[in-house]
Amino acid sequence: MRLIASLLLVLTSLTVSAHPVSYKDALGIMSYNSTQMNEILLTYSLNYNYAIGHTYIREKNSEFYIPRVNWLAKRWNNEDSQGNLYLSAGSGFEKYNNVTSNVRLGEVVADWESRKYYTYLEHLYMLRDNKDNPLWPQRDDNHTKLRLGFAPFLADYNDLNIWFITQWTQHNTENIEATQFMRFYMKNVLWEVGADFNGGFAFNFMIHI
């Protein structure tokens, strides 16, 4: 029974979270969209703990194109839950008004999940050379995201799974924003629909193949 439970956890963990590193030779496509920011992340896992990828971000009239490396630094496998720590680094360019400038990226992601509960913490840091965007004067850019969620019922891996998630985000010193999500996933496809308390809409999509 313990072996079966562990296998179900591994299968579920591939879909419940948008892991920046997956199983060997896996392709990951992740899209995060809100009224403030759009991001697409493409990844290819070289093995179980390293992946290469590319991030595209559009925010405050700037576009970012950043190749990156993702590393699974630590994994905790328990009988009915799993925790992960990921580190990422990348270097690319920012495009604003047809002018490009260099940008560097660093990211830390930590998550813990069981079949019923889910926690996620992310901090994204970008060092931007561009100082010309009047909407975004600071070079040191910080995004922090905290997510807590639960499944109202337990479904099999091949069935439709539903989660309720609350997300808190902060960009630099701006006010913290809260967004409520409903998450749906089946097998290797996951999508989320959400809204913040100011009426903003959010949609996320993730797949591992």
VENBEL-V62478 format. One record per residue. N is the residue number from 1. SS is DSSP state (helix for helix, strand for strand, loop for the rest). Layout:
N	SS
N	SS
This chain:
1	loop
2	helix
3	helix
4	helix
5	helix
6	helix
7	helix
8	helix
9	helix
10	helix
11	helix
12	helix
13	helix
14	helix
15	helix
16	helix
17	loop
18	loop
19	loop
20	loop
21	loop
22	loop
23	loop
24	loop
25	loop
26	loop
27	strand
28	strand
29	strand
30	strand
31	strand
32	strand
33	strand
34	loop
35	loop
36	loop
37	strand
38	strand
39	strand
40	strand
41	strand
42	strand
43	strand
44	strand
45	strand
46	loop
47	loop
48	loop
49	loop
50	strand
51	strand
52	strand
53	strand
54	strand
55	strand
56	strand
57	strand
58	strand
59	strand
60	loop
61	loop
62	strand
63	strand
64	strand
65	strand
66	strand
67	strand
68	strand
69	strand
70	strand
71	strand
72	strand
73	strand
74	strand
75	strand
76	strand
77	strand
78	loop
79	loop
80	loop
81	strand
82	strand
83	strand
84	strand
85	strand
86	strand
87	strand
88	strand
89	strand
90	strand
91	strand
92	strand
93	strand
94	strand
95	strand
96	strand
97	loop
98	loop
99	strand
100	strand
101	strand
102	strand
103	strand
104	strand
105	strand
106	strand
107	strand
108	strand
109	strand
110	strand
111	strand
112	strand
113	strand
114	strand
115	loop
116	loop
117	strand
118	strand
119	strand
120	strand
121	strand
122	strand
123	strand
124	strand
125	strand
126	strand
127	strand
128	strand
129	loop
130	loop
131	loop
132	loop
133	loop
134	loop
135	loop
136	loop
137	loop
138	loop
139	loop
140	strand
141	strand
142	strand
143	strand
144	strand
145	strand
146	strand
147	strand
148	strand
149	strand
150	strand
151	loop
152	loop
153	loop
154	loop
155	loop
156	loop
157	loop
158	loop
159	loop
160	loop
161	strand
162	strand
163	strand
164	strand
165	strand
166	strand
167	strand
168	strand
169	strand
170	strand
171	strand
172	loop
173	loop
174	loop
175	loop
176	loop
177	strand
178	strand
179	strand
180	strand
181	strand
182	strand
183	strand
184	strand
185	strand
186	strand
187	loop
188	loop
189	strand
190	strand
191	strand
192	strand
193	strand
194	strand
195	strand
196	strand
197	loop
198	loop
199	loop
200	loop
201	strand
202	strand
203	strand
204	strand
205	strand
206	strand
207	strand
208	strand
209	loop
